[in-house]
Amino acid sequence: MNAAKALALPAAMLVLAEIGGRAAAPSDSIAPPSQIAVAFVQALADGSLVAATRDTLLSAFGGLAIGASLGLALGILLGSVSALDRLLELALELMRPIPSVAVIPVALVALGFGYRLEIVIVAYACFWPLMILSRAAVGGVEPRLIEVARALRLSPVQRTVKIVAPAALPRIFVAFRLAAGISLIVAVTVEIAVNPQGLGYEVMAAGQALRPELMLAYLAWIGVVGFALNALLVLAQTRLFGQAARTEAPR
């Protein structure tokens, strides 16, 4: 019964979209869901959907791995060493507002088209949420835990590995979830803007070819990929952290 109620609104919207799409046909910008489904199956059958998804995810995950690793390392360092945090605060705050799309011209001149361009821009975009939120998470670790570490005479590295990182890990994972979503958004944006590969490029190519059903099929698939990625991360977070995941993570 609950499942039927949950599916009632999407089903009604699909019916209305089908009626509206057929009433507006022919159109260069919209298409009924039935035509979108046919275009999706065709793109899946000829391999173009799989190839585009592979290109986008390779760039997104590559940039996420690099940006998240660098952001996490610097965030933990800044959260642990207040003097270094104060020293770098101005430089980081000046760089942070620069949008990732503004880096595209510079990266394009330096790297040209291809995976490297996309990975670098995605890494830049993913760096900031990991750095900022991990710095805040480390800085918010219970002071008594730090006092215990000092009483045990742990080195800074041991203190970070054994005390700080485990205590801050639930919040850091929230930052990783945020960065994962950003990685897909930025990868598709770069492909739409300049990079001739991946799902974003296929959306643009279908639009320029006046094939709204194919364009909307790719857009719907991007939504499915993003939803699946977030669902997997939510599941992993719940399995890893239990109750802490429910209290720390916004949905």
VENPE-V668326 format. One record per residue. N is the residue number from 1. BURIAL is + if it has 24 or more other ideal C-beta (glycine too) atoms within 12 Angstrom, else -. Layout:
n=(N N)
burial=(BURIAL BURIAL)
This chain:
n=(1 2 3 4 5 6 7 8 9 10 11 12 13 14 15 16 17 18 19 20 21 22 23 24 25 26 27 28 29 30 31 32 33 34 35 36 37 38 39 40 41 42 43 44 45 46 47 48 49 50 51 52 53 54 55 56 57 58 59 60 61 62 63 64 65 66 67 68 69 70 71 72 73 74 75 76 77 78 79 80 81 82 83 84 85 86 87 88 89 90 91 92 93 94 95 96 97 98 99 100 101 102 103 104 105 106 107 108 109 110 111 112 113 114 115 116 117 118 119 120 121 122 123 124 125 126 127 128 129 130 131 132 133 134 135 136 137 138 139 140 141 142 143 144 145 146 147 148 149 150 151 152 153 154 155 156 157 158 159 160 161 162 163 164 165 166 167 168 169 170 171 172 173 174 175 176 177 178 179 180 181 182 183 184 185 186 187 188 189 190 191 192 193 194 195 196 197 198 199 200 201 202 203 204 205 206 207 208 209 210 211 212 213 214 215 216 217 218 219 220 221 222 223 224 225 226 227 228 229 230 231 232 233 234 235 236 237 238 239 240 241 242 243 244 245 246 247 248 249 250 251)
burial=(- - - - - - - - - - - - - - - - + - - - + - - - - - - - - + + + + - + + - - + + - - + - - - - + + - - + + - + + + + + + + + + + + + + + - + + + - + + + + + + + - - - - + - - - - - - + - - - - - - - + - - + + - - + - - - - - - + + - + + + + + + + + + + + + + + + + + + + - + + + - + - - - - + - - + - - - - - - - - - + + - - + + + - + + + + + + + + + + + + + + + + + + + + + + + + + + + + + - + + + + + + + + - + + - - - + + + + + + + + + + + + - - + + - - + + - - + + - - + - - - + - - - + - - + + - -)
